[in-house]
Amino acid sequence: MDALLSTVQMPSGIPVATVALNGATNAGILAAKILGSADDEISTKLEIYQLSLKEKVLGTIEEIKSQHPNSYDL
């Protein structure tokens, strides 16, 4: 609990970023976002990756809707 409080109560001017335990993927995405702010190639690759995640989610929604027909209106 002390670690959580020390993170969320960090004073202004000391940026803190946290990810979940076993959250290596999210840590990598966070690092890419930081590096991408100064590197167009990284930024573009990250954008492509995030669009692929969106397509994956939308595909999953369609799969669920087809397997479990109902009055889903998304």
PyMOL Python script that loads the backbone (N, CA, C, O; Angstrom):
from pymol import cmd

cmd.read_pdbstr("""\
ATOM      1  N   MET A   1       0.816  -1.183   0.000  1.00  0.00           N
ATOM      2  CA  MET A   1       0.000   0.000   0.000  1.00  0.00           C
ATOM      3  C   MET A   1       0.869   1.259   0.000  1.00  0.00           C
ATOM      4  O   MET A   1       0.521   2.255  -0.635  1.00  0.00           O
ATOM      5  N   ASP A   2       1.990   1.214   0.707  1.00  0.00           N
ATOM      6  CA  ASP A   2       2.879   2.385   0.744  1.00  0.00           C
ATOM      7  C   ASP A   2       3.378   2.749  -0.651  1.00  0.00           C
ATOM      8  O   ASP A   2       3.475   3.928  -0.993  1.00  0.00           O
ATOM      9  N   ALA A   3       3.697   1.724  -1.464  1.00  0.00           N
ATOM     10  CA  ALA A   3       4.189   1.991  -2.816  1.00  0.00           C
ATOM     11  C   ALA A   3       3.120   2.677  -3.654  1.00  0.00           C
ATOM     12  O   ALA A   3       3.416   3.609  -4.402  1.00  0.00           O
ATOM     13  N   LEU A   4       1.881   2.221  -3.532  1.00  0.00           N
ATOM     14  CA  LEU A   4       0.784   2.848  -4.273  1.00  0.00           C
ATOM     15  C   LEU A   4       0.619   4.304  -3.857  1.00  0.00           C
ATOM     16  O   LEU A   4       0.513   5.189  -4.707  1.00  0.00           O
ATOM     17  N   LEU A   5       0.597   4.549  -2.577  1.00  0.00           N
ATOM     18  CA  LEU A   5       0.421   5.923  -2.100  1.00  0.00           C
ATOM     19  C   LEU A   5       1.588   6.817  -2.516  1.00  0.00           C
ATOM     20  O   LEU A   5       1.375   7.975  -2.875  1.00  0.00           O
ATOM     21  N   SER A   6       2.797   6.305  -2.476  1.00  0.00           N
ATOM     22  CA  SER A   6       3.937   7.137  -2.873  1.00  0.00           C
ATOM     23  C   SER A   6       3.884   7.461  -4.362  1.00  0.00           C
ATOM     24  O   SER A   6       4.387   8.502  -4.786  1.00  0.00           O
ATOM     25  N   THR A   7       3.282   6.584  -5.155  1.00  0.00           N
ATOM     26  CA  THR A   7       3.157   6.835  -6.585  1.00  0.00           C
ATOM     27  C   THR A   7       2.073   7.865  -6.869  1.00  0.00           C
ATOM     28  O   THR A   7       2.301   8.817  -7.616  1.00  0.00           O
ATOM     29  N   VAL A   8       0.904   7.683  -6.281  1.00  0.00           N
ATOM     30  CA  VAL A   8      -0.210   8.580  -6.606  1.00  0.00           C
ATOM     31  C   VAL A   8      -0.088   9.947  -5.939  1.00  0.00           C
ATOM     32  O   VAL A   8      -0.781  10.886  -6.331  1.00  0.00           O
ATOM     33  N   GLN A   9       0.775  10.070  -4.948  1.00  0.00           N
ATOM     34  CA  GLN A   9       0.948  11.352  -4.267  1.00  0.00           C
ATOM     35  C   GLN A   9       2.251  12.050  -4.667  1.00  0.00           C
ATOM     36  O   GLN A   9       2.740  12.924  -3.951  1.00  0.00           O
ATOM     37  N   MET A  10       2.801  11.662  -5.806  1.00  0.00           N
ATOM     38  CA  MET A  10       4.046  12.268  -6.267  1.00  0.00           C
ATOM     39  C   MET A  10       3.814  13.755  -6.522  1.00  0.00           C
ATOM     40  O   MET A  10       2.806  14.126  -7.124  1.00  0.00           O
ATOM     41  N   PRO A  11       4.723  14.604  -6.077  1.00  0.00           N
ATOM     42  CA  PRO A  11       4.525  16.053  -6.265  1.00  0.00           C
ATOM     43  C   PRO A  11       4.631  16.458  -7.732  1.00  0.00           C
ATOM     44  O   PRO A  11       5.213  15.748  -8.552  1.00  0.00           O
ATOM     45  N   SER A  12       4.065  17.591  -8.034  1.00  0.00           N
ATOM     46  CA  SER A  12       4.102  18.136  -9.382  1.00  0.00           C
ATOM     47  C   SER A  12       5.555  18.268  -9.850  1.00  0.00           C
ATOM     48  O   SER A  12       6.439  18.638  -9.078  1.00  0.00           O
ATOM     49  N   GLY A  13       5.780  17.960 -11.121  1.00  0.00           N
ATOM     50  CA  GLY A  13       7.122  18.074 -11.683  1.00  0.00           C
ATOM     51  C   GLY A  13       7.884  16.761 -11.681  1.00  0.00           C
ATOM     52  O   GLY A  13       8.977  16.685 -12.242  1.00  0.00           O
ATOM     53  N   ILE A  14       7.331  15.727 -11.064  1.00  0.00           N
ATOM     54  CA  ILE A  14       7.970  14.412 -11.046  1.00  0.00           C
ATOM     55  C   ILE A  14       6.995  13.425 -11.679  1.00  0.00           C
ATOM     56  O   ILE A  14       6.164  12.840 -10.983  1.00  0.00           O
ATOM     57  N   PRO A  15       7.094  13.234 -13.007  1.00  0.00           N
ATOM     58  CA  PRO A  15       6.142  12.348 -13.683  1.00  0.00           C
ATOM     59  C   PRO A  15       6.330  10.893 -13.259  1.00  0.00           C
ATOM     60  O   PRO A  15       7.452  10.433 -13.043  1.00  0.00           O
ATOM     61  N   VAL A  16       5.231  10.194 -13.146  1.00  0.00           N
ATOM     62  CA  VAL A  16       5.232   8.792 -12.753  1.00  0.00           C
ATOM     63  C   VAL A  16       4.319   8.032 -13.704  1.00  0.00           C
ATOM     64  O   VAL A  16       3.209   8.478 -13.993  1.00  0.00           O
ATOM     65  N   ALA A  17       4.773   6.913 -14.180  1.00  0.00           N
ATOM     66  CA  ALA A  17       3.947   6.048 -15.025  1.00  0.00           C
ATOM     67  C   ALA A  17       3.961   4.654 -14.417  1.00  0.00           C
ATOM     68  O   ALA A  17       5.010   4.161 -14.002  1.00  0.00           O
ATOM     69  N   THR A  18       2.811   4.030 -14.367  1.00  0.00           N
ATOM     70  CA  THR A  18       2.727   2.688 -13.806  1.00  0.00           C
ATOM     71  C   THR A  18       1.986   1.778 -14.764  1.00  0.00           C
ATOM     72  O   THR A  18       1.122   2.227 -15.517  1.00  0.00           O
ATOM     73  N   VAL A  19       2.322   0.506 -14.737  1.00  0.00           N
ATOM     74  CA  VAL A  19       1.603  -0.523 -15.479  1.00  0.00           C
ATOM     75  C   VAL A  19       1.381  -1.694 -14.532  1.00  0.00           C
ATOM     76  O   VAL A  19       2.012  -1.785 -13.479  1.00  0.00           O
ATOM     77  N   ALA A  20       0.492  -2.569 -14.912  1.00  0.00           N
ATOM     78  CA  ALA A  20       0.143  -3.703 -14.067  1.00  0.00           C
ATOM     79  C   ALA A  20       1.320  -4.671 -13.920  1.00  0.00           C
ATOM     80  O   ALA A  20       2.229  -4.707 -14.749  1.00  0.00           O
ATOM     81  N   LEU A  21       1.273  -5.436 -12.860  1.00  0.00           N
ATOM     82  CA  LEU A  21       2.222  -6.536 -12.727  1.00  0.00           C
ATOM     83  C   LEU A  21       2.032  -7.451 -13.933  1.00  0.00           C
ATOM     84  O   LEU A  21       0.903  -7.666 -14.374  1.00  0.00           O
ATOM     85  N   ASN A  22       3.102  -7.980 -14.459  1.00  0.00           N
ATOM     86  CA  ASN A  22       3.058  -8.802 -15.681  1.00  0.00           C
ATOM     87  C   ASN A  22       2.481  -8.017 -16.855  1.00  0.00           C
ATOM     88  O   ASN A  22       1.850  -8.593 -17.741  1.00  0.00           O
ATOM     89  N   GLY A  23       2.696  -6.709 -16.863  1.00  0.00           N
ATOM     90  CA  GLY A  23       2.156  -5.845 -17.910  1.00  0.00           C
ATOM     91  C   GLY A  23       3.221  -5.387 -18.890  1.00  0.00           C
ATOM     92  O   GLY A  23       3.273  -4.211 -19.250  1.00  0.00           O
ATOM     93  N   ALA A  24       4.067  -6.306 -19.322  1.00  0.00           N
ATOM     94  CA  ALA A  24       5.173  -5.938 -20.201  1.00  0.00           C
ATOM     95  C   ALA A  24       4.692  -5.331 -21.511  1.00  0.00           C
ATOM     96  O   ALA A  24       5.318  -4.407 -22.031  1.00  0.00           O
ATOM     97  N   THR A  25       3.596  -5.836 -22.047  1.00  0.00           N
ATOM     98  CA  THR A  25       3.086  -5.294 -23.308  1.00  0.00           C
ATOM     99  C   THR A  25       2.701  -3.825 -23.135  1.00  0.00           C
ATOM    100  O   THR A  25       3.069  -2.979 -23.950  1.00  0.00           O
ATOM    101  N   ASN A  26       1.962  -3.533 -22.074  1.00  0.00           N
ATOM    102  CA  ASN A  26       1.565  -2.140 -21.842  1.00  0.00           C
ATOM    103  C   ASN A  26       2.768  -1.264 -21.531  1.00  0.00           C
ATOM    104  O   ASN A  26       2.795  -0.095 -21.917  1.00  0.00           O
ATOM    105  N   ALA A  27       3.760  -1.807 -20.843  1.00  0.00           N
ATOM    106  CA  ALA A  27       4.980  -1.038 -20.578  1.00  0.00           C
ATOM    107  C   ALA A  27       5.688  -0.711 -21.892  1.00  0.00           C
ATOM    108  O   ALA A  27       6.193   0.397 -22.072  1.00  0.00           O
ATOM    109  N   GLY A  28       5.720  -1.662 -22.793  1.00  0.00           N
ATOM    110  CA  GLY A  28       6.334  -1.433 -24.102  1.00  0.00           C
ATOM    111  C   GLY A  28       5.593  -0.391 -24.910  1.00  0.00           C
ATOM    112  O   GLY A  28       6.207   0.445 -25.574  1.00  0.00           O
ATOM    113  N   ILE A  29       4.260  -0.442 -24.855  1.00  0.00           N
ATOM    114  CA  ILE A  29       3.449   0.553 -25.562  1.00  0.00           C
ATOM    115  C   ILE A  29       3.684   1.938 -24.977  1.00  0.00           C
ATOM    116  O   ILE A  29       3.805   2.916 -25.715  1.00  0.00           O
ATOM    117  N   LEU A  30       3.748   2.022 -23.660  1.00  0.00           N
ATOM    118  CA  LEU A  30       4.020   3.304 -23.018  1.00  0.00           C
ATOM    119  C   LEU A  30       5.386   3.847 -23.441  1.00  0.00           C
ATOM    120  O   LEU A  30       5.522   5.030 -23.753  1.00  0.00           O
ATOM    121  N   ALA A  31       6.386   2.980 -23.449  1.00  0.00           N
ATOM    122  CA  ALA A  31       7.727   3.404 -23.880  1.00  0.00           C
ATOM    123  C   ALA A  31       7.705   3.865 -25.337  1.00  0.00           C
ATOM    124  O   ALA A  31       8.333   4.865 -25.687  1.00  0.00           O
ATOM    125  N   ALA A  32       6.977   3.131 -26.186  1.00  0.00           N
ATOM    126  CA  ALA A  32       6.886   3.508 -27.600  1.00  0.00           C
ATOM    127  C   ALA A  32       6.196   4.859 -27.765  1.00  0.00           C
ATOM    128  O   ALA A  32       6.585   5.655 -28.620  1.00  0.00           O
ATOM    129  N   LYS A  33       5.176   5.119 -26.954  1.00  0.00           N
ATOM    130  CA  LYS A  33       4.505   6.419 -27.030  1.00  0.00           C
ATOM    131  C   LYS A  33       5.462   7.546 -26.647  1.00  0.00           C
ATOM    132  O   LYS A  33       5.477   8.603 -27.279  1.00  0.00           O
ATOM    133  N   ILE A  34       6.252   7.311 -25.614  1.00  0.00           N
ATOM    134  CA  ILE A  34       7.207   8.334 -25.192  1.00  0.00           C
ATOM    135  C   ILE A  34       8.250   8.554 -26.283  1.00  0.00           C
ATOM    136  O   ILE A  34       8.519   9.692 -26.669  1.00  0.00           O
ATOM    137  N   LEU A  35       8.833   7.472 -26.777  1.00  0.00           N
ATOM    138  CA  LEU A  35       9.848   7.594 -27.825  1.00  0.00           C
ATOM    139  C   LEU A  35       9.234   8.130 -29.122  1.00  0.00           C
ATOM    140  O   LEU A  35       9.881   8.876 -29.857  1.00  0.00           O
ATOM    141  N   GLY A  36       7.980   7.746 -29.400  1.00  0.00           N
ATOM    142  CA  GLY A  36       7.305   8.182 -30.617  1.00  0.00           C
ATOM    143  C   GLY A  36       7.015   9.664 -30.650  1.00  0.00           C
ATOM    144  O   GLY A  36       6.773  10.229 -31.717  1.00  0.00           O
ATOM    145  N   SER A  37       7.038  10.296 -29.497  1.00  0.00           N
ATOM    146  CA  SER A  37       6.813  11.744 -29.492  1.00  0.00           C
ATOM    147  C   SER A  37       7.955  12.490 -30.177  1.00  0.00           C
ATOM    148  O   SER A  37       7.797  13.648 -30.563  1.00  0.00           O
ATOM    149  N   ALA A  38       9.098  11.832 -30.327  1.00  0.00           N
ATOM    150  CA  ALA A  38      10.248  12.457 -30.980  1.00  0.00           C
ATOM    151  C   ALA A  38      10.715  11.679 -32.213  1.00  0.00           C
ATOM    152  O   ALA A  38      11.673  12.083 -32.872  1.00  0.00           O
ATOM    153  N   ASP A  39      10.048  10.573 -32.528  1.00  0.00           N
ATOM    154  CA  ASP A  39      10.487   9.723 -33.643  1.00  0.00           C
ATOM    155  C   ASP A  39       9.271   9.327 -34.475  1.00  0.00           C
ATOM    156  O   ASP A  39       8.438   8.539 -34.027  1.00  0.00           O
ATOM    157  N   ASP A  40       9.170   9.869 -35.678  1.00  0.00           N
ATOM    158  CA  ASP A  40       8.003   9.626 -36.530  1.00  0.00           C
ATOM    159  C   ASP A  40       7.851   8.157 -36.908  1.00  0.00           C
ATOM    160  O   ASP A  40       6.726   7.671 -37.026  1.00  0.00           O
ATOM    161  N   GLU A  41       8.950   7.444 -37.100  1.00  0.00           N
ATOM    162  CA  GLU A  41       8.865   6.034 -37.480  1.00  0.00           C
ATOM    163  C   GLU A  41       8.217   5.209 -36.364  1.00  0.00           C
ATOM    164  O   GLU A  41       7.347   4.378 -36.621  1.00  0.00           O
ATOM    165  N   ILE A  42       8.642   5.443 -35.148  1.00  0.00           N
ATOM    166  CA  ILE A  42       8.053   4.726 -34.009  1.00  0.00           C
ATOM    167  C   ILE A  42       6.588   5.119 -33.863  1.00  0.00           C
ATOM    168  O   ILE A  42       5.736   4.261 -33.632  1.00  0.00           O
ATOM    169  N   SER A  43       6.296   6.384 -33.992  1.00  0.00           N
ATOM    170  CA  SER A  43       4.919   6.862 -33.872  1.00  0.00           C
ATOM    171  C   SER A  43       4.018   6.209 -34.910  1.00  0.00           C
ATOM    172  O   SER A  43       2.903   5.797 -34.588  1.00  0.00           O
ATOM    173  N   THR A  44       4.481   6.110 -36.138  1.00  0.00           N
ATOM    174  CA  THR A  44       3.700   5.492 -37.214  1.00  0.00           C
ATOM    175  C   THR A  44       3.472   4.010 -36.930  1.00  0.00           C
ATOM    176  O   THR A  44       2.358   3.510 -37.091  1.00  0.00           O
ATOM    177  N   LYS A  45       4.522   3.307 -36.508  1.00  0.00           N
ATOM    178  CA  LYS A  45       4.382   1.878 -36.201  1.00  0.00           C
ATOM    179  C   LYS A  45       3.418   1.659 -35.046  1.00  0.00           C
ATOM    180  O   LYS A  45       2.644   0.702 -35.061  1.00  0.00           O
ATOM    181  N   LEU A  46       3.454   2.519 -34.059  1.00  0.00           N
ATOM    182  CA  LEU A  46       2.543   2.407 -32.927  1.00  0.00           C
ATOM    183  C   LEU A  46       1.100   2.641 -33.370  1.00  0.00           C
ATOM    184  O   LEU A  46       0.187   1.943 -32.929  1.00  0.00           O
ATOM    185  N   GLU A  47       0.905   3.611 -34.231  1.00  0.00           N
ATOM    186  CA  GLU A  47      -0.436   3.888 -34.744  1.00  0.00           C
ATOM    187  C   GLU A  47      -0.982   2.686 -35.514  1.00  0.00           C
ATOM    188  O   GLU A  47      -2.149   2.326 -35.362  1.00  0.00           O
ATOM    189  N   ILE A  48      -0.143   2.071 -36.336  1.00  0.00           N
ATOM    190  CA  ILE A  48      -0.548   0.878 -37.084  1.00  0.00           C
ATOM    191  C   ILE A  48      -0.901  -0.257 -36.122  1.00  0.00           C
ATOM    192  O   ILE A  48      -1.895  -0.957 -36.319  1.00  0.00           O
ATOM    193  N   TYR A  49      -0.091  -0.433 -35.094  1.00  0.00           N
ATOM    194  CA  TYR A  49      -0.348  -1.473 -34.100  1.00  0.00           C
ATOM    195  C   TYR A  49      -1.685  -1.225 -33.399  1.00  0.00           C
ATOM    196  O   TYR A  49      -2.478  -2.149 -33.223  1.00  0.00           O
ATOM    197  N   GLN A  50      -1.929   0.014 -33.005  1.00  0.00           N
ATOM    198  CA  GLN A  50      -3.169   0.323 -32.305  1.00  0.00           C
ATOM    199  C   GLN A  50      -4.388   0.152 -33.215  1.00  0.00           C
ATOM    200  O   GLN A  50      -5.446  -0.263 -32.743  1.00  0.00           O
ATOM    201  N   LEU A  51      -4.263   0.461 -34.499  1.00  0.00           N
ATOM    202  CA  LEU A  51      -5.356   0.219 -35.442  1.00  0.00           C
ATOM    203  C   LEU A  51      -5.622  -1.273 -35.583  1.00  0.00           C
ATOM    204  O   LEU A  51      -6.773  -1.686 -35.725  1.00  0.00           O
ATOM    205  N   SER A  52      -4.563  -2.090 -35.544  1.00  0.00           N
ATOM    206  CA  SER A  52      -4.751  -3.541 -35.626  1.00  0.00           C
ATOM    207  C   SER A  52      -5.493  -4.056 -34.402  1.00  0.00           C
ATOM    208  O   SER A  52      -6.294  -4.986 -34.505  1.00  0.00           O
ATOM    209  N   LEU A  53      -5.230  -3.455 -33.241  1.00  0.00           N
ATOM    210  CA  LEU A  53      -5.966  -3.848 -32.040  1.00  0.00           C
ATOM    211  C   LEU A  53      -7.447  -3.497 -32.181  1.00  0.00           C
ATOM    212  O   LEU A  53      -8.316  -4.275 -31.785  1.00  0.00           O
ATOM    213  N   LYS A  54      -7.723  -2.339 -32.739  1.00  0.00           N
ATOM    214  CA  LYS A  54      -9.107  -1.923 -32.950  1.00  0.00           C
ATOM    215  C   LYS A  54      -9.818  -2.906 -33.866  1.00  0.00           C
ATOM    216  O   LYS A  54     -10.945  -3.316 -33.587  1.00  0.00           O
ATOM    217  N   GLU A  55      -9.166  -3.283 -34.954  1.00  0.00           N
ATOM    218  CA  GLU A  55      -9.761  -4.240 -35.897  1.00  0.00           C
ATOM    219  C   GLU A  55      -9.989  -5.593 -35.230  1.00  0.00           C
ATOM    220  O   GLU A  55     -10.992  -6.255 -35.494  1.00  0.00           O
ATOM    221  N   LYS A  56      -9.071  -6.000 -34.375  1.00  0.00           N
ATOM    222  CA  LYS A  56      -9.218  -7.264 -33.655  1.00  0.00           C
ATOM    223  C   LYS A  56     -10.450  -7.227 -32.756  1.00  0.00           C
ATOM    224  O   LYS A  56     -11.220  -8.186 -32.712  1.00  0.00           O
ATOM    225  N   VAL A  57     -10.632  -6.125 -32.043  1.00  0.00           N
ATOM    226  CA  VAL A  57     -11.791  -5.984 -31.157  1.00  0.00           C
ATOM    227  C   VAL A  57     -13.082  -5.979 -31.965  1.00  0.00           C
ATOM    228  O   VAL A  57     -14.044  -6.655 -31.602  1.00  0.00           O
ATOM    229  N   LEU A  58     -13.110  -5.222 -33.057  1.00  0.00           N
ATOM    230  CA  LEU A  58     -14.305  -5.171 -33.887  1.00  0.00           C
ATOM    231  C   LEU A  58     -14.615  -6.543 -34.483  1.00  0.00           C
ATOM    232  O   LEU A  58     -15.782  -6.923 -34.587  1.00  0.00           O
ATOM    233  N   GLY A  59     -13.581  -7.287 -34.873  1.00  0.00           N
ATOM    234  CA  GLY A  59     -13.768  -8.646 -35.381  1.00  0.00           C
ATOM    235  C   GLY A  59     -14.333  -9.567 -34.316  1.00  0.00           C
ATOM    236  O   GLY A  59     -15.184 -10.407 -34.609  1.00  0.00           O
ATOM    237  N   THR A  60     -13.873  -9.419 -33.099  1.00  0.00           N
ATOM    238  CA  THR A  60     -14.374 -10.228 -31.990  1.00  0.00           C
ATOM    239  C   THR A  60     -15.845  -9.924 -31.732  1.00  0.00           C
ATOM    240  O   THR A  60     -16.632 -10.831 -31.461  1.00  0.00           O
ATOM    241  N   ILE A  61     -16.210  -8.663 -31.814  1.00  0.00           N
ATOM    242  CA  ILE A  61     -17.611  -8.280 -31.624  1.00  0.00           C
ATOM    243  C   ILE A  61     -18.482  -8.959 -32.675  1.00  0.00           C
ATOM    244  O   ILE A  61     -19.530  -9.517 -32.352  1.00  0.00           O
ATOM    245  N   GLU A  62     -18.046  -8.911 -33.933  1.00  0.00           N
ATOM    246  CA  GLU A  62     -18.821  -9.535 -35.008  1.00  0.00           C
ATOM    247  C   GLU A  62     -18.918 -11.042 -34.801  1.00  0.00           C
ATOM    248  O   GLU A  62     -19.969 -11.633 -35.051  1.00  0.00           O
ATOM    249  N   GLU A  63     -17.841 -11.666 -34.350  1.00  0.00           N
ATOM    250  CA  GLU A  63     -17.852 -13.109 -34.097  1.00  0.00           C
ATOM    251  C   GLU A  63     -18.851 -13.460 -32.994  1.00  0.00           C
ATOM    252  O   GLU A  63     -19.610 -14.420 -33.123  1.00  0.00           O
ATOM    253  N   ILE A  64     -18.849 -12.694 -31.930  1.00  0.00           N
ATOM    254  CA  ILE A  64     -19.786 -12.928 -30.826  1.00  0.00           C
ATOM    255  C   ILE A  64     -21.217 -12.741 -31.303  1.00  0.00           C
ATOM    256  O   ILE A  64     -22.095 -13.542 -30.981  1.00  0.00           O
ATOM    257  N   LYS A  65     -21.450 -11.686 -32.069  1.00  0.00           N
ATOM    258  CA  LYS A  65     -22.798 -11.422 -32.567  1.00  0.00           C
ATOM    259  C   LYS A  65     -23.287 -12.551 -33.466  1.00  0.00           C
ATOM    260  O   LYS A  65     -24.467 -12.900 -33.433  1.00  0.00           O
ATOM    261  N   SER A  66     -22.390 -13.127 -34.271  1.00  0.00           N
ATOM    262  CA  SER A  66     -22.806 -14.207 -35.170  1.00  0.00           C
ATOM    263  C   SER A  66     -23.035 -15.512 -34.411  1.00  0.00           C
ATOM    264  O   SER A  66     -23.896 -16.306 -34.791  1.00  0.00           O
ATOM    265  N   GLN A  67     -22.278 -15.739 -33.350  1.00  0.00           N
ATOM    266  CA  GLN A  67     -22.430 -16.971 -32.568  1.00  0.00           C
ATOM    267  C   GLN A  67     -23.595 -16.901 -31.598  1.00  0.00           C
ATOM    268  O   GLN A  67     -24.160 -17.932 -31.231  1.00  0.00           O
ATOM    269  N   HIS A  68     -23.954 -15.716 -31.186  1.00  0.00           N
ATOM    270  CA  HIS A  68     -25.004 -15.530 -30.197  1.00  0.00           C
ATOM    271  C   HIS A  68     -25.962 -14.441 -30.684  1.00  0.00           C
ATOM    272  O   HIS A  68     -25.978 -13.333 -30.148  1.00  0.00           O
ATOM    273  N   PRO A  69     -26.756 -14.768 -31.701  1.00  0.00           N
ATOM    274  CA  PRO A  69     -27.654 -13.747 -32.249  1.00  0.00           C
ATOM    275  C   PRO A  69     -28.610 -13.225 -31.172  1.00  0.00           C
ATOM    276  O   PRO A  69     -29.152 -13.978 -30.363  1.00  0.00           O
ATOM    277  N   ASN A  70     -28.782 -11.945 -31.199  1.00  0.00           N
ATOM    278  CA  ASN A  70     -29.643 -11.290 -30.234  1.00  0.00           C
ATOM    279  C   ASN A  70     -29.954  -9.909 -30.807  1.00  0.00           C
ATOM    280  O   ASN A  70     -29.732  -9.675 -31.995  1.00  0.00           O
ATOM    281  N   SER A  71     -30.433  -9.047 -30.035  1.00  0.00           N
ATOM    282  CA  SER A  71     -30.735  -7.704 -30.507  1.00  0.00           C
ATOM    283  C   SER A  71     -29.607  -6.747 -30.166  1.00  0.00           C
ATOM    284  O   SER A  71     -29.844  -5.640 -29.684  1.00  0.00           O
ATOM    285  N   TYR A  72     -28.365  -7.185 -30.422  1.00  0.00           N
ATOM    286  CA  TYR A  72     -27.205  -6.332 -30.140  1.00  0.00           C
ATOM    287  C   TYR A  72     -27.170  -5.191 -31.151  1.00  0.00           C
ATOM    288  O   TYR A  72     -27.230  -5.421 -32.359  1.00  0.00           O
ATOM    289  N   ASP A  73     -27.075  -3.997 -30.667  1.00  0.00           N
ATOM    290  CA  ASP A  73     -26.949  -2.832 -31.534  1.00  0.00           C
ATOM    291  C   ASP A  73     -25.715  -2.059 -31.107  1.00  0.00           C
ATOM    292  O   ASP A  73     -25.801  -1.148 -30.284  1.00  0.00           O
ATOM    293  N   LEU A  74     -24.563  -2.421 -31.665  1.00  0.00           N
ATOM    294  CA  LEU A  74     -23.324  -1.736 -31.325  1.00  0.00           C
ATOM    295  C   LEU A  74     -22.954  -0.760 -32.403  1.00  0.00           C
ATOM    296  O   LEU A  74     -21.932  -0.081 -32.297  1.00  0.00           O
TER     297      LEU A  74
END
""", "prot")
cmd.dss("prot")
cmd.show_as("cartoon", "prot")
cmd.util.cbc("prot")
cmd.orient("prot")
